[in-house]
Amino acid sequence: MKTINLIQFGLGGVGRAVVQRVLAARDEFEWRYGLQLIYTAISDSRSAAIDLDGFSHAQLQAMVEAKTAGGFLDDTEFGYQSHDLTAIVDIAGTDETIVIDVTATDKTSDALLLALQRGYGAALANKKPLTGPFSLFRQLTSTGRLRYESTVGAGVPVIATLRESILASFDPVQRIQGCFSGTLGFLTTGLEEGKDFSELVAKARTLGYTEPDPRDDLGGMDVARKALILARTLGWPLELSQIPVESLFPPEMATGSVDDFMAGLPTLDEPYRLRVAAAQEQRKTLRYVASLAAGQAEVGLQEVARASALGQLRGSDNLAAFHTSVYNQTPLVLQGRGAGVHGTAAGVLADIVALAD
Ligand SMILES: NC(=O)c1ccc[n+]([C@@H]2O[C@H](COP(=O)([O-])OP(=O)(O)OC[C@H]3O[C@@H](n4cnc5c(N)ncnc54)[C@H](OP(=O)(O)O)[C@@H]3O)[C@@H](O)[C@H]2O)c1
């Protein structure tokens, strides 16, 4: 039996789903892989809990419940105030350790670098450390001990397919096209069905599909980060600032309160209606697409053929289409649920098992 210590940064929606999944998988992983996963440390933005012998099922459940209720780890009997992530790696790491980054901050890089320097593995759903300077991406990924499946397409194995099927078979990539935002997929499908842009954004916000400020989704930066991760995985030394990003709202709506922004949205209904109609005249439809080709990446609204894989995509599903030398007539297409904490946690767990091998 191989025992792997887990150190987890972040116990938000995804972090809690990862803990629940690890707990649920324990018995099966023991007989299937001879693998025992134990948590020796968990941290949130204010506090940490460390037990070098590993937390019990009941203790982990208590932490998940405290966080679900909106508290912090130091509200439980196990936590103490500190969020020095490097010190946590230093204290709680052993030879067989995997650090899980399910925060949404760029402040985990030093701790991740320390973990990798010590030979530990790292599994990330957090895009921020991978979308800083290219040199940092290289440092983090050069050991081969850092995996980041859930950063693009959540649980859909976009990164594994690219790294372990396409790049590993020396199959040159000509082009990648993808829809990597469930929120923007929901919007473009609704536009195609004739709904108003303002109505769709309001509904997406009410359903919790958008960030509290929908501009964080509509601005396209999250998709740009995913395109950057794909580009860098291909070996292209791009920076985030080099990726043209089309925002779904004009610059004058970028400032001001969320309420003002929502109130101004009906002014965009007619322009979007015209854009959809123009696409439909050519049997096309609008999709928010990340496109990578010839060392460049861009993200924005594109008119795509309704009969294409991208045109057939519905709702919040994600899709990646790989055009390569082998897949030159028909692209290799992956499609599935691309958002949500459970799919994301599934991708993290798959990374943990791959690292533990
Ligand atoms: N939700 C999805 O469907 C999805 C899909 C793909 C990828 N992701 C990525 O997965 C990550 C987590 O998403 P989420 O929805 O779980 O976010 P979330 O609910 O906001 O949780 C983030 C967690 O990170 C913790 N945190 C923030 N700063 C920290 C710091 N400096 N040190 C330690 N912990 C820190 C937060 O602590 P507090 O609890 O104290 O605030 C919180 O527990 C994000 O990077 C997101 O982009 C999410």
The ligand as an SDF file (V2000), in Angstrom:
LIG
                    3D

 48 52  0  0  0  0  0  0  0  0999 V2000
  -16.1280   26.4550   -9.7520 N   0  0  0  0  0  0  0  0  0  0  0  0
  -15.8490   25.8980  -10.9260 C   0  0  0  0  0  0  0  0  0  0  0  0
  -16.7220   25.3810  -11.6340 O   0  0  0  0  0  0  0  0  0  0  0  0
  -14.4180   25.8650  -11.4130 C   0  0  0  0  0  0  0  0  0  0  0  0
  -14.1070   25.2170  -12.6220 C   0  0  0  0  0  0  0  0  0  0  0  0
  -12.7640   25.1490  -13.0370 C   0  0  0  0  0  0  0  0  0  0  0  0
  -11.7760   25.7320  -12.2580 C   0  0  0  0  0  0  0  0  0  0  0  0
  -12.1170   26.3930  -11.1180 N   0  0  0  0  0  0  0  0  0  0  0  0
  -11.0580   27.0360  -10.3500 C   0  0  0  0  0  0  0  0  0  0  0  0
  -10.9400   26.3760   -9.0870 O   0  0  0  0  0  0  0  0  0  0  0  0
  -10.4930   27.3110   -8.1110 C   0  0  0  0  0  0  0  0  0  0  0  0
  -11.4230   27.2700   -6.9150 C   0  0  0  0  0  0  0  0  0  0  0  0
  -12.7280   27.6480   -7.3180 O   0  0  0  0  0  0  0  0  0  0  0  0
  -13.8980   27.7790   -6.2380 P   0  0  0  0  0  0  0  0  0  0  0  0
  -15.1380   27.9210   -7.0220 O   0  0  0  0  0  0  0  0  0  0  0  0
  -13.7720   26.7020   -5.2240 O   0  0  0  0  0  0  0  0  0  0  0  0
  -13.5010   29.1860   -5.5490 O   0  0  0  0  0  0  0  0  0  0  0  0
  -13.9230   29.7090   -4.1130 P   0  0  0  0  0  0  0  0  0  0  0  0
  -15.2020   29.0700   -3.6890 O   0  0  0  0  0  0  0  0  0  0  0  0
  -13.7930   31.1790   -4.1520 O   0  0  0  0  0  0  0  0  0  0  0  0
  -12.7870   29.1170   -3.1220 O   0  0  0  0  0  0  0  0  0  0  0  0
  -11.4790   29.5930   -3.0910 C   0  0  0  0  0  0  0  0  0  0  0  0
  -10.8120   29.0690   -1.8250 C   0  0  0  0  0  0  0  0  0  0  0  0
   -9.4750   29.5430   -1.8060 O   0  0  0  0  0  0  0  0  0  0  0  0
   -9.1770   30.0670   -0.5090 C   0  0  0  0  0  0  0  0  0  0  0  0
   -8.1150   31.0590   -0.5760 N   0  0  0  0  0  0  0  0  0  0  0  0
   -8.1340   32.2970   -1.1450 C   0  0  0  0  0  0  0  0  0  0  0  0
   -6.9440   32.8980   -0.9700 N   0  0  0  0  0  0  0  0  0  0  0  0
   -6.1690   32.0240   -0.3050 C   0  0  0  0  0  0  0  0  0  0  0  0
   -4.8290   32.0530    0.1880 C   0  0  0  0  0  0  0  0  0  0  0  0
   -4.0430   33.1200   -0.0050 N   0  0  0  0  0  0  0  0  0  0  0  0
   -4.3660   30.9700    0.8480 N   0  0  0  0  0  0  0  0  0  0  0  0
   -5.1400   29.8790    1.0260 C   0  0  0  0  0  0  0  0  0  0  0  0
   -6.4130   29.7960    0.6110 N   0  0  0  0  0  0  0  0  0  0  0  0
   -6.9010   30.8440   -0.0500 C   0  0  0  0  0  0  0  0  0  0  0  0
  -10.4890   30.6740   -0.0810 C   0  0  0  0  0  0  0  0  0  0  0  0
  -10.4590   30.8620    1.3200 O   0  0  0  0  0  0  0  0  0  0  0  0
  -11.7290   31.3940    2.1630 P   0  0  0  0  0  0  0  0  0  0  0  0
  -12.6470   30.2030    2.2130 O   0  0  0  0  0  0  0  0  0  0  0  0
  -11.1500   31.7310    3.4600 O   0  0  0  0  0  0  0  0  0  0  0  0
  -12.2840   32.5460    1.4020 O   0  0  0  0  0  0  0  0  0  0  0  0
  -11.4610   29.5810   -0.5420 C   0  0  0  0  0  0  0  0  0  0  0  0
  -11.5170   28.5450    0.4030 O   0  0  0  0  0  0  0  0  0  0  0  0
  -10.4520   28.6840   -8.8160 C   0  0  0  0  0  0  0  0  0  0  0  0
   -9.1350   28.9690   -9.1930 O   0  0  0  0  0  0  0  0  0  0  0  0
  -11.3500   28.4910  -10.0240 C   0  0  0  0  0  0  0  0  0  0  0  0
  -10.9910   29.3280  -11.1110 O   0  0  0  0  0  0  0  0  0  0  0  0
  -13.4030   26.4550  -10.6730 C   0  0  0  0  0  0  0  0  0  0  0  0
  1  2  1  0
  2  3  2  0
  2  4  1  0
  4  5  1  0
  4 48  2  0
  5  6  2  0
  6  7  1  0
  7  8  2  0
  8  9  1  0
  8 48  1  0
  9 10  1  0
  9 46  1  0
 10 11  1  0
 11 12  1  0
 11 44  1  0
 12 13  1  0
 13 14  1  0
 14 15  2  0
 14 16  1  0
 14 17  1  0
 17 18  1  0
 18 19  2  0
 18 20  1  0
 18 21  1  0
 21 22  1  0
 22 23  1  0
 23 24  1  0
 23 42  1  0
 24 25  1  0
 25 26  1  0
 25 36  1  0
 26 27  1  0
 26 35  1  0
 27 28  2  0
 28 29  1  0
 29 30  1  0
 29 35  2  0
 30 31  1  0
 30 32  2  0
 32 33  1  0
 33 34  2  0
 34 35  1  0
 36 37  1  0
 36 42  1  0
 37 38  1  0
 38 39  2  0
 38 40  1  0
 38 41  1  0
 42 43  1  0
 44 45  1  0
 44 46  1  0
 46 47  1  0
M  CHG  2   8   1  16  -1
M  END
$$$$
